[in-house]
């Protein structure tokens, strides 16, 4: 067919579309097929099948790029690639298997493996990040108003110890409470013998003042004055995360002056995808690796699985706890998490490369005897790094294809389609080939290949648009008196899928437009 033609033959298009993934393997193995002999029927230029030499009958040649383009004779495409022969016996057997010659198996690099019982290393892998242990974060916030007179820890990131002084404050409110306590205690002592009622009132006032000081977390002495200046100490070991004051700053009740975190234990928050949530449980062991320390693996355990799902990422957060006594893990680091979730019992498994998953189906190719390969639908379970569990479709001991399997699968689909097309064609007309007629222009003849090139109008019966294409010729005598550019009327037959042979040609009246009729013509098989 000419390069500008758009060939919409429905039957060939279906077969070619199914062969889209197979063309490369078929092209590379084209020399492994049986040799094609050109001593054949003059009408088709193809080999005859079933002779004494056992040669296979070639129906036609298809485009190596999977385009809807066929030829009754060997040819090359615009890139110089050979067209691929389609043989009469190219169709699956009753079991759906496809036969591949040993030479083609070697050319395609087909490798197989045996389905075996093994424990699947199906760790749940997730991305995560190091975060603070929220239970070990404390704020140092006075509960009264005052001013900072001195800072003992002056910078964010400074390590602190439990009990270490942080800052010293002065508070008029604290001073007033201390003076109130002092007066109440003195009144209680002075009235103890002379006025029991006043003594009891002074005692209650002193107790209330001590309670207020305790609520402020100020140690209230049972006697004596409260210090006007108080020093706050670190309540835990850790590092200063935030420092919200400088010396001389006024603070209000509840305002955090320092935030301190204990980093001896940190959390890893991992985002586990929705499909893997069912395999993660509290208490499972996990391994964490960090880009900062690629040669180290940190052991952890799943501490909590969060009850909500992020609708944007379709993932759920999982919390792991990590010991950080060395201080290597810093909040904000990126982490890779592997949660061990594999079953302890062996399962039927195949290599991951053996499963063909196109979104609509999952199949493996069973390697049978005598070079036969059969597509087998399967249902897979847990997936490991190298092997995948097969729940249905394969048994232990079955041999499956692990390399070049998609090429064989494409060939199987192609041959199944050709078989269906051949069967449909045979059911439609078992007595004579379908005949059609059209009008166009005679362009050229190839006597060696016994083909003619015609430019024709629409052929509605075949859903063909106007185009230029090659036809087989029943006899070269039909074009003996024609010159290129001659308007013609012609009739042709479809003798095999993709094989169209001109059986009659006559000159059209001068001035006739290039067109075609929608009705099939009577077959002229005798020409």
C-alpha positions as CSV (number, residue, x, y, z in Angstrom):
1,X,0.0,0.0,0.0
2,X,1.2,3.6,-0.6
3,X,2.5,5.5,2.3
4,X,-0.2,8.1,2.2
5,X,-3.1,5.6,2.3
6,X,-5.3,5.1,5.3
7,X,-6.3,1.5,5.4
8,X,-9.4,0.9,7.6
9,X,-10.0,-2.7,6.9
10,X,-11.8,-3.8,10.1
11,X,-10.7,-7.4,10.3
12,X,-7.0,-6.6,9.8
13,X,-7.1,-3.6,12.1
14,X,-8.3,-5.8,15.0
15,X,-5.6,-8.3,14.4
16,X,-2.9,-5.7,14.0
17,X,-4.0,-3.8,17.1
18,X,-3.6,-7.0,19.2
19,X,-0.2,-7.5,17.7
20,X,1.1,-4.0,18.7
21,X,3.3,-5.3,21.5
22,X,4.5,-8.3,19.5
23,X,5.9,-6.7,16.3
24,X,9.5,-6.4,17.6
25,X,9.8,-10.0,18.6
26,X,8.2,-11.2,15.4
27,X,10.4,-9.0,13.3
28,X,13.6,-10.2,15.0
29,X,12.5,-13.8,14.5
30,X,11.3,-13.5,10.9
31,X,14.3,-15.5,9.6
32,X,13.5,-18.4,12.0
33,X,10.4,-19.2,10.1
34,X,10.2,-21.8,7.3
35,X,11.6,-20.4,4.0
36,X,9.0,-18.9,1.7
37,X,8.9,-20.1,-1.9
38,X,7.6,-17.8,-4.6
39,X,6.6,-20.6,-7.0
40,X,3.0,-20.3,-6.2
41,X,-0.4,-19.6,-7.5
42,X,-0.2,-16.8,-10.1
43,X,-3.2,-15.2,-8.6
44,X,-1.9,-14.6,-5.2
45,X,1.9,-14.9,-5.2
46,X,1.8,-16.9,-2.0
47,X,3.1,-20.4,-1.3
48,X,0.8,-23.3,-1.5
49,X,0.4,-25.4,1.7
50,X,0.3,-29.1,2.3
51,X,2.8,-30.1,-0.4
52,X,5.3,-32.9,-0.2
53,X,8.0,-30.6,1.2
54,X,5.8,-29.6,4.2
55,X,5.9,-25.9,3.5
56,X,3.5,-23.7,5.4
57,X,1.0,-21.7,3.4
58,X,1.4,-17.9,3.7
59,X,-2.0,-16.1,3.7
60,X,-0.5,-12.6,3.5
61,X,2.1,-10.3,5.0
62,X,1.3,-7.8,7.7
63,X,3.0,-4.5,8.6
64,X,5.8,-5.0,11.2
65,X,4.8,-1.8,13.0
66,X,1.2,-3.1,13.6
67,X,-0.3,-0.7,11.1
68,X,-3.5,-1.8,9.3
69,X,-1.5,-2.6,6.1
70,X,-1.2,-6.0,4.4
71,X,0.4,-7.3,1.3
72,X,-0.2,-10.5,-0.7
73,X,3.6,-10.7,-1.4
74,X,6.8,-10.1,0.6
75,X,7.7,-6.4,0.8
76,X,9.4,-3.8,3.0
77,X,7.9,-0.8,4.8
78,X,9.2,2.8,4.5
79,X,11.9,2.0,7.1
80,X,13.2,-1.0,5.3
81,X,11.7,-3.6,7.7
82,X,10.4,-6.8,6.3
83,X,6.6,-7.4,6.4
84,X,5.7,-10.4,8.7
85,X,4.2,-13.5,7.1
86,X,0.8,-14.8,8.5
87,X,0.4,-18.5,7.9
88,X,-2.7,-20.5,7.3
89,X,-2.0,-22.6,10.4
90,X,-1.3,-19.6,12.7
91,X,-4.1,-20.0,15.2
92,X,-4.3,-21.4,18.8
93,X,-5.0,-25.0,19.5
94,X,-8.1,-26.0,21.5
95,X,-6.4,-25.2,24.8
96,X,-5.6,-21.6,23.8
97,X,-1.8,-22.3,23.6
98,X,0.5,-20.8,21.0
99,X,3.3,-22.8,19.4
100,X,6.7,-21.1,19.2
101,X,9.6,-22.7,17.4
102,X,12.8,-23.4,19.3
103,X,14.7,-21.0,17.1
104,X,12.2,-18.2,17.9
105,X,12.4,-19.1,21.6
106,X,16.1,-18.6,21.5
107,X,15.8,-15.4,19.5
108,X,13.3,-13.9,21.9
109,X,15.4,-14.8,24.9
110,X,12.5,-16.8,26.5
111,X,13.3,-17.9,30.1
112,X,11.2,-20.0,32.4
113,X,11.0,-20.7,36.1
114,X,9.1,-23.2,38.3
115,X,6.3,-22.1,40.6
116,X,7.5,-23.1,44.1
117,X,6.2,-23.0,47.7
118,X,8.0,-20.3,49.6
119,X,7.5,-17.7,52.3
120,X,6.8,-14.4,50.7
121,X,8.9,-11.5,51.8
122,X,6.1,-9.1,51.5
123,X,7.2,-6.2,53.6
124,X,5.0,-3.1,53.6
125,X,7.2,-0.3,52.3
126,X,6.3,3.3,53.1
127,X,7.9,6.7,53.2
128,X,8.1,8.5,56.5
129,X,9.8,11.3,58.5
130,X,11.3,11.6,61.9
131,X,9.2,13.6,64.3
132,X,9.3,14.6,68.0
133,X,8.0,12.3,70.6
134,X,5.0,14.4,71.5
135,X,4.8,12.9,75.0
136,X,8.3,14.2,75.8
137,X,7.7,17.9,74.9
138,X,7.2,20.4,77.7
139,X,6.6,24.1,77.9
140,X,8.0,26.2,80.7
141,X,5.3,28.9,81.3
142,X,4.9,30.9,84.6
143,X,1.4,31.1,85.9
144,X,1.7,34.7,87.0
145,X,2.8,38.0,85.6
146,X,6.3,39.3,85.9
147,X,9.6,40.2,84.3
148,X,12.7,38.2,83.3
149,X,15.7,39.5,85.2
150,X,18.2,36.9,84.0
151,X,18.4,34.1,81.4
152,X,20.6,31.2,82.3
153,X,20.1,29.4,78.9
154,X,20.3,31.8,76.1
155,X,20.0,29.9,72.8
156,X,17.7,27.5,71.0
157,X,19.2,24.1,70.6
158,X,21.2,24.2,73.9
159,X,21.0,20.9,75.8
160,X,19.6,21.1,79.3
161,X,19.4,18.7,82.2
162,X,16.6,18.1,84.6
163,X,16.8,20.7,87.4
164,X,19.2,23.1,85.5
165,X,18.4,26.8,86.0
166,X,16.7,28.4,83.0
167,X,15.8,32.0,84.0
168,X,15.2,34.2,87.1
169,X,12.1,36.4,87.4
170,X,10.7,39.2,89.4
171,X,6.9,39.5,90.0
172,X,5.0,42.1,92.0
173,X,2.1,39.7,92.1
174,X,4.3,37.1,93.7
175,X,5.7,39.6,96.1
176,X,2.2,40.7,97.2
177,X,1.2,37.1,97.8
178,X,4.4,36.5,99.9
179,X,3.7,39.6,102.0
180,X,0.1,38.5,102.5
181,X,1.3,35.2,103.8
182,X,3.7,36.8,106.1
183,X,1.1,39.1,107.7
184,X,-1.4,36.2,108.0
185,X,1.1,34.0,109.8
186,X,2.0,36.9,112.2
187,X,-1.6,37.7,113.0
188,X,-2.2,34.0,113.7
189,X,0.6,33.9,116.2
190,X,-0.4,37.1,117.9
191,X,-4.1,36.2,118.3
192,X,-3.7,32.6,119.3
193,X,-4.2,33.4,123.0
194,X,-6.1,36.6,123.1
195,X,-8.7,36.3,120.2
196,X,-9.3,32.7,119.0
197,X,-11.7,33.9,116.3
198,X,-9.1,36.3,114.7
199,X,-6.5,33.6,115.0
200,X,-8.7,31.1,113.1
201,X,-9.4,33.7,110.4
202,X,-5.7,34.5,110.0
203,X,-5.0,30.7,109.7
204,X,-7.5,30.3,106.9
205,X,-6.0,33.4,105.1
206,X,-2.5,31.9,105.4
207,X,-3.7,28.5,104.1
208,X,-5.4,30.2,101.1
209,X,-2.3,32.1,100.3
210,X,-0.2,29.0,100.5
211,X,-2.6,27.3,98.1
212,X,-2.4,30.1,95.6
213,X,1.4,29.9,95.7
214,X,1.3,26.1,95.2
215,X,-1.0,26.6,92.1
216,X,1.6,29.0,90.8
217,X,4.2,26.2,91.4
218,X,6.0,28.3,93.9
219,X,7.2,26.5,97.0
220,X,5.4,28.2,100.0
221,X,7.3,28.0,103.2
222,X,5.4,27.2,106.4
223,X,7.1,30.2,108.0
224,X,9.2,33.0,106.8
225,X,8.9,35.2,103.7
226,X,8.6,34.1,100.1
227,X,11.6,35.1,98.0
228,X,10.7,38.1,95.8
229,X,12.7,36.6,92.9
230,X,12.3,33.1,91.7
231,X,14.4,30.9,89.4
232,X,12.7,28.4,87.1
233,X,14.5,25.1,86.4
234,X,14.2,22.6,83.5
235,X,11.6,19.9,84.2
236,X,13.3,17.3,81.9
237,X,16.5,16.4,80.1
238,X,16.5,17.5,76.4
239,X,17.2,20.4,74.1
240,X,15.6,23.9,73.9
241,X,13.3,24.0,70.9
242,X,11.9,27.5,71.4
243,X,13.0,30.5,73.5
244,X,10.4,33.2,73.4
245,X,12.0,35.8,75.7
246,X,15.2,37.9,76.3
247,X,16.5,39.4,79.5
248,X,14.2,42.1,80.7
249,X,11.1,40.9,78.9
250,X,7.7,41.0,80.5
251,X,5.7,37.8,80.5
252,X,2.0,37.1,81.1
253,X,0.4,34.2,82.9
254,X,0.6,31.0,80.8
255,X,3.0,32.5,78.2
256,X,5.6,29.8,77.3
257,X,9.1,31.1,77.8
258,X,10.9,27.9,76.8
259,X,9.9,24.7,75.0
260,X,12.1,21.7,75.7
261,X,12.0,18.2,74.1
262,X,13.6,15.0,75.2
263,X,15.0,13.4,72.0
264,X,16.2,10.2,73.6
265,X,13.3,8.5,71.8
266,X,11.7,9.8,68.6
267,X,8.7,8.9,66.4
268,X,8.6,7.9,62.7
269,X,5.4,8.9,61.0
270,X,5.0,6.7,57.9
271,X,2.3,7.1,55.2
272,X,1.0,3.7,54.4
273,X,-1.2,3.3,51.3
274,X,-4.8,2.3,51.6
275,X,-4.2,-1.1,49.9
276,X,-1.6,-2.1,52.6
277,X,-3.4,-0.9,55.7
278,X,-4.9,-4.4,56.4
279,X,-1.4,-5.8,56.6
280,X,-0.1,-3.5,59.3
281,X,-0.8,-4.1,63.0
282,X,0.4,-2.7,66.3
283,X,3.5,-4.4,67.6
284,X,4.9,-5.5,64.2
285,X,8.7,-5.2,63.8
286,X,9.9,-2.7,61.3
287,X,13.2,-1.5,59.8
288,X,14.0,2.2,59.2
289,X,16.7,3.5,56.9
290,X,17.7,7.1,56.5
291,X,19.4,8.9,53.6
292,X,21.8,10.5,56.2
293,X,23.0,7.1,57.3
294,X,22.5,4.7,54.3
295,X,24.7,2.0,55.8
296,X,22.7,1.7,59.0
297,X,19.3,0.1,59.7
298,X,17.4,1.1,62.8
299,X,15.0,-1.3,64.4
300,X,11.5,-0.1,65.4
301,X,8.0,-1.3,66.2
302,X,4.6,-0.2,65.1
303,X,3.2,1.8,68.1
304,X,-0.1,3.1,66.6
305,X,-2.1,3.1,63.4
306,X,-4.1,6.3,63.1
307,X,-7.8,5.9,62.6
308,X,-8.2,8.4,59.7
309,X,-7.3,8.3,56.0
310,X,-5.9,11.2,53.9
311,X,-8.4,11.4,51.0
312,X,-5.9,13.2,48.8
313,X,-3.0,10.7,49.1
314,X,-5.2,7.7,50.0
315,X,-2.9,6.8,52.8
316,X,-3.0,6.4,56.6
317,X,-0.4,7.4,59.0
318,X,1.4,4.8,61.1
319,X,3.5,5.7,64.1
320,X,6.7,3.9,65.0
321,X,9.0,4.5,68.0
322,X,12.8,4.6,67.7
323,X,15.5,4.7,70.3
324,X,17.7,7.8,69.8
325,X,20.2,7.6,72.7
326,X,23.0,8.3,70.2
327,X,21.3,11.5,69.1
328,X,21.7,10.6,65.4
329,X,18.0,11.0,64.5
330,X,16.8,14.5,64.0
331,X,13.2,15.6,63.6
332,X,12.4,16.3,60.0
333,X,14.7,13.6,58.5
334,X,13.3,11.6,55.6
335,X,12.9,7.9,56.4
336,X,12.2,4.6,54.4
337,X,10.1,2.2,56.4
338,X,9.8,-1.6,55.9
339,X,7.2,-3.2,58.0
340,X,7.5,-7.0,58.2
341,X,4.1,-8.4,57.3
342,X,4.8,-11.6,55.5
343,X,3.0,-14.8,56.3
344,X,5.0,-17.5,58.2
345,X,3.6,-20.3,56.1
346,X,4.8,-21.1,52.5
347,X,2.7,-20.1,49.6
348,X,2.6,-20.9,45.9
349,X,4.8,-18.2,44.3
350,X,6.2,-17.2,40.9
351,X,8.8,-14.5,40.0
352,X,7.2,-11.0,39.8
353,X,8.3,-10.8,36.2
354,X,6.1,-13.8,35.3
355,X,2.8,-11.9,35.9
356,X,1.4,-9.8,33.1
357,X,-0.9,-7.2,34.5
358,X,-2.5,-4.8,32.0
359,X,-5.1,-3.4,34.5
360,X,-7.9,-5.6,33.2
361,X,-6.4,-9.0,33.7
362,X,-3.5,-10.8,35.3
363,X,-2.0,-13.8,33.5
364,X,1.0,-15.9,33.4
365,X,2.3,-17.9,30.5
366,X,2.5,-21.6,31.2
367,X,5.4,-23.4,29.4
368,X,4.0,-26.6,28.1
369,X,5.7,-29.4,26.1
370,X,6.7,-29.2,22.4
371,X,7.2,-25.4,22.4
372,X,3.7,-24.6,23.4
373,X,2.9,-21.7,25.7
374,X,-0.6,-21.1,27.2
375,X,-1.9,-17.9,28.7
376,X,-3.3,-18.7,32.2
377,X,-5.4,-16.2,34.1
378,X,-4.3,-16.0,37.8
379,X,-5.3,-14.2,41.0
380,X,-2.4,-12.9,42.9
381,X,-2.0,-12.2,46.6
382,X,0.9,-10.8,48.6
383,X,3.8,-9.3,46.6
384,X,7.4,-9.5,47.7
385,X,10.6,-8.0,46.4
386,X,11.2,-10.8,44.0
387,X,8.2,-13.2,44.2
388,X,4.5,-12.8,44.2
389,X,1.9,-15.2,45.7
390,X,-0.5,-16.9,43.3
391,X,-3.8,-17.7,44.9
392,X,-5.5,-19.2,41.9
393,X,-4.4,-20.4,38.4
394,X,-1.0,-21.9,39.1
395,X,0.1,-24.9,41.1
396,X,3.5,-25.7,42.6
397,X,5.7,-27.3,39.9
398,X,4.1,-25.5,36.9
399,X,6.7,-23.9,34.7
400,X,6.0,-20.3,33.8
401,X,7.7,-17.8,31.4
402,X,9.6,-15.0,33.2
403,X,11.3,-13.3,30.2
404,X,9.8,-12.2,26.8
405,X,6.4,-13.3,28.1
406,X,4.6,-10.2,26.9
407,X,5.7,-10.9,23.3
408,X,4.3,-14.5,23.4
409,X,1.1,-13.2,25.1
410,X,0.7,-10.7,22.2
411,X,1.2,-13.4,19.7
412,X,-1.4,-15.6,21.4
413,X,-3.9,-12.7,21.3
414,X,-3.1,-12.0,17.6
415,X,-3.6,-15.6,16.6
416,X,-6.8,-16.0,18.5
417,X,-8.1,-12.9,16.7
418,X,-7.1,-14.3,13.3
419,X,-8.7,-17.6,14.2
420,X,-12.0,-15.8,15.1
421,X,-11.9,-13.8,11.8
422,X,-11.2,-16.9,9.8
423,X,-14.0,-18.8,11.4
424,X,-16.4,-15.9,10.9
425,X,-15.4,-15.6,7.3
426,X,-15.9,-19.3,6.7
427,X,-19.4,-19.2,8.4
428,X,-20.4,-16.2,6.2
429,X,-19.6,-17.8,2.8
430,X,-18.4,-21.4,2.5
431,X,-18.9,-21.7,-1.2
432,X,-17.3,-18.7,-3.0
433,X,-15.0,-15.8,-2.1
434,X,-16.7,-12.5,-1.5
435,X,-16.6,-10.2,-4.5
436,X,-16.6,-6.4,-4.8
437,X,-16.4,-3.8,-7.5
438,X,-15.2,-0.2,-7.7
439,X,-14.0,2.6,-10.0
440,X,-10.6,4.3,-10.0
441,X,-7.4,4.8,-11.9
442,X,-4.8,2.2,-13.0
443,X,-1.3,3.3,-11.7
444,X,1.2,0.5,-12.2
445,X,1.8,-3.2,-12.5
446,X,4.5,-5.4,-10.9
447,X,4.9,-8.4,-13.2
448,X,7.4,-10.2,-10.9
449,X,5.1,-9.9,-7.9
450,X,1.9,-10.2,-9.9
451,X,0.4,-7.2,-8.3
452,X,-1.2,-4.0,-9.6
453,X,-1.4,-0.6,-8.0
454,X,-4.8,1.1,-8.2
455,X,-6.3,4.4,-6.9
456,X,-9.9,3.7,-6.1
457,X,-12.8,5.5,-4.6
458,X,-14.8,4.5,-1.5
459,X,-15.7,0.8,-1.0
460,X,-18.6,1.0,1.5
461,X,-19.0,-2.8,1.6
462,X,-15.6,-3.0,3.1
463,X,-15.7,0.4,4.9
464,X,-12.7,1.5,2.8
465,X,-12.1,5.2,2.1
466,X,-10.6,6.4,-1.2
467,X,-6.9,5.4,-1.3
468,X,-4.1,3.9,-3.4
469,X,-3.3,0.3,-2.7
470,X,-1.8,-2.9,-4.1
471,X,-3.9,-5.8,-5.3
472,X,-3.1,-9.3,-6.4
473,X,-4.0,-9.8,-10.1
474,X,-5.7,-13.0,-11.3
475,X,-4.0,-12.7,-14.7
476,X,-1.5,-10.2,-16.1
477,X,-3.5,-10.3,-19.3
478,X,-6.1,-8.1,-17.6
479,X,-3.8,-5.1,-17.7
480,X,-2.0,-5.8,-20.9
481,X,-3.6,-2.8,-22.7
482,X,-3.6,-0.4,-19.8
483,X,-1.3,2.6,-19.3
484,X,-0.8,4.5,-16.0
485,X,-3.5,7.0,-15.4
486,X,-6.2,5.1,-17.3
487,X,-9.7,5.4,-15.7
488,X,-11.0,1.9,-15.0
489,X,-13.8,-0.1,-13.5
490,X,-12.6,-3.3,-11.7
491,X,-13.9,-6.2,-9.7
492,X,-11.9,-8.1,-7.0
493,X,-12.3,-10.9,-4.5
494,X,-11.3,-11.5,-0.9
495,X,-9.9,-15.0,-1.1
496,X,-8.2,-15.1,2.3
497,X,-8.1,-12.6,5.3
498,X,-6.1,-9.7,4.0
499,X,-5.8,-11.2,0.4
500,X,-7.6,-9.2,-2.3
501,X,-7.3,-10.2,-5.9
502,X,-8.5,-8.3,-9.0
503,X,-10.5,-10.6,-11.3
504,X,-11.7,-8.1,-13.9
505,X,-10.7,-4.7,-15.2
506,X,-12.2,-2.6,-18.0
507,X,-11.6,1.0,-19.1
508,X,-14.1,3.4,-17.8
509,X,-15.8,6.0,-20.1
510,X,-13.9,9.2,-20.5
511,X,-14.7,11.8,-17.9
512,X,-16.0,9.2,-15.4
513,X,-15.4,10.2,-11.8
514,X,-13.5,8.0,-9.4
515,X,-16.1,6.3,-7.3
516,X,-17.3,2.9,-6.2
517,X,-20.6,1.1,-5.5
518,X,-21.7,0.1,-2.1
519,X,-23.0,-3.3,-3.2
520,X,-20.7,-6.3,-3.5
521,X,-20.3,-7.6,-7.1
522,X,-20.8,-11.1,-8.3
523,X,-17.6,-13.0,-7.8
524,X,-15.7,-13.8,-11.0
525,X,-13.5,-16.6,-9.7
526,X,-13.1,-18.1,-13.1
527,X,-10.7,-15.4,-14.4
